[in-house]
Amino acid sequence: MTAEQIPAPSSPRDSEDVSITNGHPKPSDVKMGTMMGVFVPCLQSILGIIYYIRFSWIIGMGGIGESLLLVSFCGLCTFLTGISLSAIATNGAMKGGGPYYLIGRALGPEVGVSIGLCFFLGNAVAGALYVLGAVETFLKALPSAGIFTETTTKVNGTVSEPIKSISTHDLQIYGIVVTIILCIIVFGGVKMINRVAPAFLVPVLFSVFCIFIGVFLAKKDDLESGVTGLSLESFKDNWSSDYQNTNSAGIPDAEGKVHWNFNALVGLFFPAVTGIMAGSNRSASLKDTQRSIPIGTLAATLATTGLYLVSVFLFGAVATRDKLLTDRLLTATIAWPFPAIIHIGIILSTLGAALQSLTGAPRLLAAIANDDILPVLNYFKVGDGSEPNIATLFTSIICMGCVIIGNLDLITPTVTMFFLLCYTGVNLSCFLLDLLDAPSWRPRWKFHHWSLSLLGASLCIVIMFLISWSFTVVSLALASLIYYYVSIKGKAGDWGDGFKSAYFQLALRSLRSLGANQVHPKNWYPIPLIFCRPWGKLPENVPCHPKLADFANCMKKKGRGMSIFVNILDGDYHERAEDAKAACKQLDTYINYKNCEGVAEIVVAPNMTEGFRGIVQTMGLGNLKPNIVVMRYPEIWRRENLKEIPARFVGIINDCIVANKAVVIVKGLDEWPNEYQRQYGTIDLYWIVRDGGLMLLLSQLLLTKESFESCKIQVFCIAEEDSDAEGLKVDVKKFLYDLRMQAEVIVITIKSWDVQTEGGSQQDESLEAFTAAQQRVAGYLAEIKAAAEKEGTPLMADGKPVVVNEQQAEKFLYTTLKLNSTILRYSRMAAVVLVSLPPPPVSHPAYCYMEYMDLLVENVPRLLMVRGYRRDVVTLFT
């Protein structure tokens, strides 16, 4: 985020501005500017389960020592997560969505949505957990309110002091009713929730006070009840652990099927510390998130962790172990002045926590929908300042479904995994941002370090596996499925996430490590520069020849590599800058449509020659500069009488030679096969001049494509004498064997280039083209000579002096004729022909060179003219 995105600190008065328009609250209605806007929801959510979730029972099982370790372990995890949350939340304006917004902007939309949806499910299920806790406490305090018969369980198989368990049907009926009432409050909006929240929190704090008073006033002479008062003897007896088997209701039973250990206690206790995100979930309702979230979250975390630690000491010293294990509401038993206060406190505490879950979950879902990543979530979108009513209804349905299950032990691990997954994402986000230390990373919360975030993430993962490896695998699999679905179906979004910054820094380091020295042939990759400038006109809205991307993909092994698609706009840069941006966007769309790994570049220049000269000199960085220039052969130049093309074409080839770039010119691009058009026959190479092995490498790359994988390679070599043919064939075969390339070698002698009677039809076609070219060249030379004599100047062509005569031109034409007739004789049915590209003769007119090339490609349907550069691209050694 940039400095401009960081909002100015708001005054306290801003948070008190309340106005209503047409019966709907404005955004200012729900803005909370103080830390209490975060501290109260966090404290409410954390305390919502402290004195209910068998806290005394945990101490009885794990003992005081392991319970202290348990509380410290879980508290450290949430505290480190709170530090990471504070750092990210103070690094700019934070919108709705809380942790989802932070994770998504740090790790990208795919990770953000996958973890955000899991966190939403965790909050929705947690609401059911809290509702069931409130209902069970109510039915324990008022057994007569039960509709169905309770079940009685004997402790360790004895008949003394049987324990009654509440009917599951009562939990379900009362749970649904309570959920509906809470949902009605949530539908009233954040403003109503803020007014109701103190009614839930104040009794909770008062009940905590009564519990501590009761601990200190507990009678020491009533040993039969199991309450010993604060006793050193009880403290010693309860210090060590005493893990036992229990039945499904958690009652000690030697024949019980549930075995408890420290790992199981972690899973049972951790939901008691999962409320640290309750305040950040309402980030859209906070006036100053950068102040409220760090102070409120960390204050609530430290306060409740301290309360837990003190409670371990007090509960461990105030009752016997049997009392700790059998009295699930020990807090009510010892409370002063009477247990009903604690019953009320626990009920209101859990209801308050459920209210916070049902408030945060819909806003989280609405924030994910508003980012417009997944179209399937569009139903949950809301406008600014509006309440997420549809998301609230959906959350209520999920909560009711979990309430119907009616089993806390089944719900608790699910909630824990989703919350831990979110905490891991927050810690990893801060770790990544801290480690990269991008210029935009300037959090106002200074007490953070990447090592603390890494420790926090590691603790979260350890706790997940300690609780249940099966639940961990399921939760990770669910997040992975959502991630895959988002990556396939989701809309692309660029949020400037940390991964993009990591890719950028990795690219810079890799570029520096490559240096400016030449890459070893074993590490050489083709980086083609695809010249998209058409020689003629393309249809409107078509930025490039449709087959150029198909050919570019053929130059990569298994699609790996980068292509640079460039085009040149003629004109003044200041006047055509916007045109260049639009053309670049259009070309980029074409590249993506063709599934080609590449980038688009548009250059504005006075003319094509100047533009290409700038491109070939400056495009790329270090060893990531393009090393091959690919362009289409201008087959239309004579047919459409485009007289400027020869000079431009020859100029591009000469510029590539000077810049030491390889050149590949494609003739017959219109007929180039796509990935679904399978080719048969041969790939024929006419290896005339040494090119560093580029032609051989291109032929091997073609074989890796499905369209050419059924073809075989033939290598044609030229020998001066018949006596040299056999030795040359052996040498080439040995060379190809060392290069791990399979090909048939055919040696042609210069004598066989003479006109032979066997190849009559091919020779007739070539001779006819040769005669026509000879006449056109002679006419052109006569024309420029006449112009030079008339003006009294040296022989000029294309604005440059040239030195050429009919004998030189005829010699080049005759050599080209012999090569063309040989290609037609041996390779007329080849899938593709590769031939060495002859360089433009020095001081020859560009027109003459084009005539030579036209004669070379005459009647060859698909031809690649290849010119390497001054280095090897293949190596003999692996």
N, C-alpha and C positions, 0 to 999 in steps of 0.2 A: 504494500500500500504506500502511496505517496503521502507527503506531508499535507497536501491539500485535502486528503480524505479524513484526516484526524479532526474531529469536531472540537470546537473551543469549549472549555469547561463551562457548564451551565450554572447559573446561580440557584440557590435554594428556592427562590421565588418561582422559578420556571416550573418546578415540579408541582407547585400548588395551583397552577392555572387549570381550572376546570371549566369546560364549556360544552354545551350540547347543541347539536344542530339536527333538526328534524327528528328528535328523539334518539339519535345515534350518538355515541360518544366520539369526540374527536380524539386523535392520537394523544393529545395532551392530557386526556382524562386518566390515562393509565400509566403515565410516565412517573417513575419513582426515582428521585435523584440521590437518595442517601444510601448508605451501605445496608440499612435495614431492609431495603427492598430485596436484597440477596440473603442477608443473615437470617431473617425470619423464616423464609421458605426452606433454607438449608437446615436450620436448627429443627424446624418442625418435621422435616422428612427424616432426619437422622434419629431424633428422639421418638419418632413415630413407632419405633419397634424395639427400643432399648429394653424397656422393662416388660415387654411381652414375649420376645422370642427366646424364651427359656434361658434367660441370662443366668439365673441362679442354677438352673440345671446344667448349663455349660461349665460353671465353676465346680459343680459336684462331680462331673465327669473328668474334666481336665485338671482339676486342682487349681490352687491359686497361682502356682508357678507357671504352668502352661497357659493358664488364662491370661496372665500378664503378657506372656509372649504372644499369644493370639491377638490381644488387643493392640499391642505395639506393632505387630507385623501388619495388621490390616490398617491401623492408623497411619503408619509410615507410607503405605501404598497410596492412600487417599491424600495425604499431605503433599507428597511429591507430585501427585496429579494436580492438586490445587495450585502448586507453584507453576507447573507448566501451563495450566489454564490461565493463571494470572498474567503470565508473560505474553501469551498469544492474544488475550483479550485486550491488553493495553498497547497493542501494536497497530492501532487504527480503529476506525469506526466499526462497531460490531452490530450487525443487523440481526433479525430474528433467526431462530434455529439453534442458538446456544452452541453446544459442542459440535453439532453438525456443521454449522457455519465455519467454525475454526478448523475442523479437520478437513473439510472440503477445500477451503482456501489454502491449506498447507499441503495436502497430499493429493489434491485433484478431485474432480467431480465423481469419478468412479468409486474411489475409496470413501469419499465423503458420503455419498448416497448409500453405499452398502453398509457402512458402520452406522450411519444416521438412521436407516430403517430398522436395524437391529436394536439400536438404542430406543427408538420409538416403541418397538415391541416390548423391550424391557420395562419401560415406564408404564405401558398399558397393563402388563402382567403384574407389575409391582402394585398397581392400584388394587388389583384383586387380592394380593397378599395382605395389604393393609386392611382392606374391608373384612376379610375373613378373620383377621386378628381382632378387630373391634367387635365383630359379632360373637366370636368365641368367648371373649372377655365378658360381654354382656350376658351370655347364657350361663357362664360360670357364676357370675354374681347373682343372677336371678334365674335359678333352674326352673322355676314354675312357668317361665315364659316359653319353654320348649314345647313344641307341638308334638314331636315324636318321642319315643321312649329312649332314655339314655342307655348306653351299654356299660357294664361293670367289669372292671379288670382287676385281677388279684396281683399284688406285688410279689414278684418272685415265686408265684404259685401258691402263696399262703392265703388264708382267709381273712387275716387281720388287715384293717384299714384298706378296704377295696377302693379303687379309684374309678370314678364315673367319667365316661367319655361322652361328649356331646354327639348327638345324631348328625350324620352328614346331611340329611334332608333339612334339618333346622338351619344349618350353616348355609345351605343353598338358598332357602326361601328368604331368610333375613338378609343374606348377602345381596340378593337381587334388589330387594327393597331399598337397602342402604345405598347401593350403587345408583339407583334411579334418583334418589334424593340428592346425592352429590352431583350428579350430572345436571340436575336442574339448577344448582348453584353455579356450576361451571358455565352453563348457558347464559347466566346473567352477566358474564364478562369479568375481566380482571378487576374492575372497580368494585364489584360486589365481593369478589374473592378477597380483596385486600381488606374490606370491612369485616368479613367473617373470620379472617385468619387470627386476629387477636383472641377471639372467643375460643379458638382451639388451642392456642399456644399458652395463654396465661394459666389456665387450669393445669396444663402439663408441668409448667415450671413450679406451680404451687404443690403439685403432687410429688415432684422430685424433692422439694423442701420437706414435705411431710415424711417421706421415706427416710431421709437422713436423720430427721428428729426421732423417728421410730427406731432406727438402728441404735442410737445412743441411749434411748429410754427403754429398750427391750429388757424384759425381766430375766434375771439370771437364775432364778430358783424354779423356773418352769421347764425342767429338762424333758419331761414326758412329751411336750409338744414339739421338741426338736429345736426350739429357739433357745440358744444359750446366752444371748447377749454378747457383747464384745468380749470374747474370751481368747486368751493366748493358747489355751489347750485346743479349742476349735480351729484356730488359725494353723497350729501345727498339724492337726489331724487332716485338715483340708489342703495342705500345701501340695502334696503329691497327687498324681493322677490316679483315677480308679475307673478305667474304661470297662463297661459292662455291656452285655447283650440286652436289647430292649425289644418290646413288641412294636407294632406299627404306630402306636400312640405315644411312643417314647418312654414307656413305663418299664423300669428294670425287670427283666424276666430272664432267668437262666436258660430257658428254652426259646427265648426270642430269636428271631431271624435277622435282626438288625444289629450289626456290630459297629461300635463307635471307636474312632481313633482321632488323632489330632487333625488329620486331613478332613475328616467328616465335620469336625467342629468348625473348621475354617469356612466350609460351605454353609453351615448353619448360621454363623455369626456375621459373615461379610455383608448380608443385606442391611445390617444395622448401620453400616457406614457408607451406604450408596446414595445418600441424599445430597452430596456435595454439588451436584449439577442442577439442583432444583431452582436455584437463583438464576444461573446462566441460561436455563431453558426459557426464561422469560426475558431474554435480552432485548427483545423488541419493545418491552414495556418499561425498560430502564432509561432514565434520562441521561445518566453518565455511566456507561458500562465500564469505562476505564478506571473509575474510582470505586464503584460499587462491587464489582465482581471480585477483585483481589482481596479487598479487606473483608467483605462479607463472607466469602467462601472460606478463607483461611481462618477467620475468627470462629466460624461455626465448627470447622473441623477440629481446631485446637480445643475449643470449649467442650465438645462432646467426647473427644478422645480422653481429655483429662477427667471428665466425669466417669467414663468407663473404667479407667484405671483405679480411681478412688473407689468405685463400686465393687471392683474385684476384691480389694482389701477388706472392705466392710462386710460384704456378703459372706466372704470366706471365713470371717471371724465371728459371725453372729448366729450361725446355725450348724447343726450336724450335717454330715454328708447325706444321710438318708433323707433329711428334711429338704436339702437342696435338690435331690433327685426326684422327690415325689411331689413337692408342692410347687406347681408351675407358677403360682401367683404368690410367691413368698413375699414379694414387695408389698402386697396388700395385707398379708398376715401380720407383718411387723410395723406397718405404717401407723403413724400417730395422727389424729386420735382414734380413727376407726377405718376399716378397710374400704368402705364405700368411696372415700375420696380417691383412692388409688384406682378403683374400678372406673370411676368417672374420668380420671386423668388418662388412663390407658386407652379408654374408648375414644376420648377426644384427641389423644395423641395420634392414634392410628388413623382416625378419620381425617385429621389434618394432613397427615402424610399422604393418604389416599387422594385428598383434594389437590395437593401439590402435583401428584403424578397425573391426575386427570386434567390438570391445567397445563402442565408442560408438554405432555405427549401430543395433544392436537396441534399446538403451536409448532412443535418440531416437524410434524407431518406437513403442516401448511407451508413451512419454510422450504422444505424439500420440494414440494409441488410448485412453489412460486419461482424456483430456480429454473423450471421448465427443462429439466434434464430428461425426465421420464414422462412421455405423453400419457401413460396410463394413470398418472397421479393428478391429471389436470382437474379432476372433480374436486380436489381438496384445495384449490387455489383460493386465496382471499386477497382483497384489496387492502391498502394501507389503512390502519385504524379499524378494520373490521374484525369481527370475531370469527374464528374458524369453526363454524357450527357443524358443517358436514364432517370435518375431521374429528370434532368432539363426539358426534354420534357414532362414527366408526370406532373410535377408541372405547366408547361405552360398550359397544357390542363385544369387542375383544375382552374387556374387563369382565363382563357378565359371563362370557363363555368360560373364563378361568374360574370365576366364582362357582359355577355349576360343578366344576371338577371337585372343589371342596377339599383338596388335599394340599396342605401347606408344604409338606416335605417334597412333593412333586414340583410345586411352583417355585420354591426357593432357589434350587440350583439353576433353573432357567433364567430367573431374574438376575442372579449373580453373574452368569456367563455373559449376558448382553451388556450389563454394566461394565464388567471388566474389559470387554471388547472395546467399548467406547473409551474407557480410561487409557487403554493401550494406544488407541488412535491419538488421543490428546497428547500423551507423552511422546509418541513418535513424531508428531507434528512439531512440537517444540524442539525435540532433539535435532530434527532435520533442519529447521530454520536456524537454530543456534549454531549448528555445525557449518552450515553454508555461509552464514553471516553476510547475507546480501545487503546492499546499501539501504534497501527498504525495511530491513529488520532493525527497528529502533523502539523496542517496547519500553514503556514508562516504568514498568515493574522491573527493577534492576536485580532483584535477588533470584537469579536463575542461572543455570549452567547446563550445558548439554549432557554432562555426566549424570546429573540428578535426573534429568528426563529419561535417559537410557536406563538408569537404575529403576525408575518408576515403571517403565514399560516392561522391564524384565520381571519385576515383582508381580505385575498383573498377569503375565503369562505363567509364572510359577504357580500363582494362586489358582489359576484356571485348571492346571493339571493336577494340583493337590486336591482340589474339590472333586473333580471327576474327569478322567481323560475322555470318557465317552461323550459327556455333555460338551466338552471342549471341542472335540472333533465335529460334533453336530453343529455347534454354533459357528465354527470356522467354515464348515461346508456351506452353511446357509449364507454367510457373508460372501463366500466365494461365488456362489450361484448368483447372488444379487449383483456382484461386481461384474460377472460375465454377462448377465442380462443387460446391465447398464452400458457396458462397452459395445454390445451388439445393437441394442434398440435405442439407447440414449442419444440425445442430441449433443453434438460436440460443444464444449464450453471451455474457454480459456480464462482461468481465474488467476493466472500468475502464480500457480502453486509451487511448492517447494521442489517437486520432482522436475519441473521445467528449469528451475534454477540449478538443480543438481546436474541435469543433462548439459546445461550451458557450461558449468564449471568443468565437467568431465570432458566436454568437447575442447575447451581451452587447454586443459592439461594434456590431452591426447595430441592436440595440434603442436603444443610446445615440445612434447616428447618426440614427435616425428622429426622435428627440426627442419632445416632447409636442404639437407643432403638428399641425394637420390635414394629412392626406396630400392631395397634389394629385390631382384626379380621374383623371389619366392613370395614377397609381400606385395607385389604389384597388383593393383586393381584398376580396371578401366574406369575412368571417370569421363564419360562422354559429354561433350558440349553439343547439344542438339540445336542446330541452326534452323529455326522455324520460319525464317523469312522466305515466303514463297517466291518462285521465279515468275509466276503468273498471279492470277487472282483466285482466292478461295471464296466459297460461299459466305454470306454474311453470318457473323457470330461463330465462325469456325477459325480458331486462332492458330491452328497448326494442321499439317497434313495428318489425317486420321491414322495412318500407318506408321508414322514416325515413332510414336510411343511403343508400338508393337516391336519395331526394330530395336529400340533402345533396351527393351526388356531382354532381347536375344543376346545382348552384349554383357549380361550379368549372369553369374552362376547362382542358380536357385533364387533369383530375384534380389540377391544382395548387391548393394552398391548404390551409388548416387549418380543421377543424371541431372544436368543443368540445361533447361530449355530456355533459349534466348531468342529474342526478336528485336528488331530495330525499327523505330519510328522515325521517319524523316521529318526534320523541322527544328524549331528552336525549343530548347528545354523549358524555358519559362512559359512558353505558350502551350506546350503539349504535356506538361507534367501530370495534369489530371487524366489526360488520355492514356498516358503510360500506366498510371495506377489501375485504371479500369481494364486495360489490356492485360496487365499482370494478373489481376484477379480472374479474368476470363481464362487465361492460359493455365493458371493453377487449378481451376475447376476441371479443365480438360485433363490435366495430369492425374488428378484424383479419380476422375471417371475411368481412365484407362488403367487404374491400379498400378501405376508406375511410380517407383520411388525416385522422386526428383523435386527440384525447385524451379520456379519460374522467375525469369529476370527480363525486364524490358529496358532497353537503352534508347534514349533520344539522341540523335546525332544529325548533322547536316545532310549526310548521305550514308548509304549502306557501307561504302568502303571505309569511311572514317569511323563509323560505329563499330564495325567488326574489328578494326585495328585496335580500338580501345578495349574491346572485350577480350581479345586474345592476349593482350598485355596485362590486364588487371584482374580478370575474373578469377576468383578463388583465393585461398590463403595457404602459404607454405607449400607442403606436399599434397594439399587437397585442391590444388588447381586442376582444372580439366586437362587431360592429357591426350584426348582424341576429339577431333572435330568431325561431326557427322552432319552431312547435308545431302539433299536430294540432287540428283543430276538434272540439269536444266534441259530436258528433252524437247521443250516447246520453243526454244529460242529462235530457231529458223522458221518453224511453222507459223509463228505469230510475228515474225520479223522484229524481234526484240534485240536491236543492235547493241544495247548497252550491256547485255548479259555477259558476253565473252570477257570484256575487261574486268567486270566485277568477279566473275568466276575465277579467272586466272589470278586476280589480286588476292582473293581469299586463300588460294593454294599457296601462293608465294609468302603471304603473311604467316601461314601455319609453318612453312619450312623455316622461316627466319626465327619464329618463336619456338621452334623445336616441338611442334605438336604433330601427332600422328593425324592422318586424314583418312576418313572412310566416306566414299561417295556411293550412294545407292542409286542404281538404275533399275527401273521397273518397280518402284515403290508401290504403285497402285495394285500390283499383283502380290505384294508381300503377304505371306500367310499369317493369320492370327493363331492363337493358341489352340483353336479347335480344328484347324485345317491341317491334317496330317500329310506330310510330304514323303515321297518315296524316290529312290534313285540314288544319286551321288552328290556330294559336295566337292566340287573340283577346284583345286588350287593351282594357279599358274605362277609358280614361284620363280620369278625372273631376277629380281634384285634382292639383296639382303635387307631385311626390314626389322631385324631384332626378334623375329619369331612372332610378330603381331598377327600375321595372316594365319599361322598355325593355331595360335591361341583363339582367334575368332572362330575358326572352324570347330574347335573343341567346345567352345561355349554354345555354338549352335546345336551341337549334338545333345546338350543337356536340356533342351527344350522339347516338349512333347511333339511339336510339329515337325521336328527334324530328327527325332531319336531313331527313326527307322532307316536313316540314310547312312551311307558309307563315304569315307573320305578318299579322294584320289589326289595325289600330288604330282603335277607335271613339272619336269625340270628341262632345261635347255642345255644341250651339249654341243660344242663346236664341231667335233669329229665323231664319226661312228665308233672309233676305237676308244673314245672316252666315255661312251654311254654306259657300259657295264660297270666301270669303276665308280662313276658318279652315282649310279643306282645303289650300289652297295654302301657307299658313304652316306647317302641320304637315308637309307633304311636304318643304318646304325645310329644316325643322329636322331631319327624319330623314335627308335627304341629307347634310347637314353632319355628322351623327353616323355616317356610313358604314353606315346601317341600311336594309335593304330591307323595305318593308312596304306593304300596301295601306291607304289611309286612307279611312274611312267616317265621315261626319258625320251625326249624328242631332239633330234639333231637338226642343225641349221639347214642341212641339205634337204631334209624332208619338208622344209618350208617352201621349197620351190613348187611351182604349179605341177600337180600330179593328176593324172587322168582319173584315178580312183574317186577322187572327191569332187566330181564334176559339178553337181548342183550347188554345193557349198561355195566352190570357187566362183561359179557364175554369179552368185549373189554378192560375194565380196568384191569381185572385179567390177560389177556394175556400180556398186557404191564407191569403189575406188576411183573409177572414171569420172563420176559426178563430182566427187570431192576435188579431184585434180583440176577439173575445169573451174570450179568455184574459187579455188585458191589462186589459180593463174589469173583469173579475172580480178580478184581482190588486189593481188600484187601489182597488176598493171594499173589499177585505179590509183593506188597510193603513189606509185612511181610517177604517174602523169600529174598528180597533184603536187608532188615535190618539185618536178621540173617546171611546172607553171609558176609556182611561188618562189622558186630558187632556193629551196631549203633542203636539208638532208631528208632522207626517207623517214617519215613520221607515221606512227599509228597509235591511237588512243592517247595522243598528246605527248608521246615519248619517241625518241629516235630509235629506229630498229635497223638491224642488219640481217637481211635475208634475201635469198634468191630462189629461183624456181628449182634449182638442183637440190638445195637443202630441203625445201618443202616437199619435193617429190620423194626424197630419201626417207623422211619421217613418215610420209603417207604409205610408202611401200612396206616399211617395217610394221606399221600398224595393220596393213592389209594382211600380211603373213600371220600375225598373231590372231587377228579376227577369224581368218579362214581356219586356223588350227582349232580355235575354240568351237567354231561351228561344226568342225569335223568330229571332235572328240566329246564335246560337252553340250550338244544341242538339247539333249533330254535331261541334263543335270537339274537338280532341285535349285541349286544356286552355284554361281561361278564367282570365285575370288581371283583377282588378277592384280599384279603390282601396278600402282599408278605411276606412269612416267611423269617426271617433273616437267614443268613448262620450260622449253628451250630458252636459253638466255638470248635476249634481243630479238625474239620472234614476236610477231604480232599476236595478240590474244585471239584474233579471229582464226588464225592458222591452227593454233592449239585446239580450239574448239572443233575444227574440222578433223584433226587427228583423233580427238576423243569420240566424235560422232562415228567415225569409221571403226574405232575399236569396239564400240558397243552395238554396232549395227546388227540387227536380227538376233541379239542375245536377250532373251526375255527378262532374266533376273541376274544382275551382275553387281558385285561389290568391287570397287577399285580402292585398293588399300595402299597407303604409304606410311611406313613406320617412321621412327625417329631415331636419333643417335644414341640408342641404348637397347639392351636386351630386355624383353618382357617375359621370357621363359628361361628356366634354368635346368641344367642337366642333373642336379642333385636335389634330393628331397630334404 
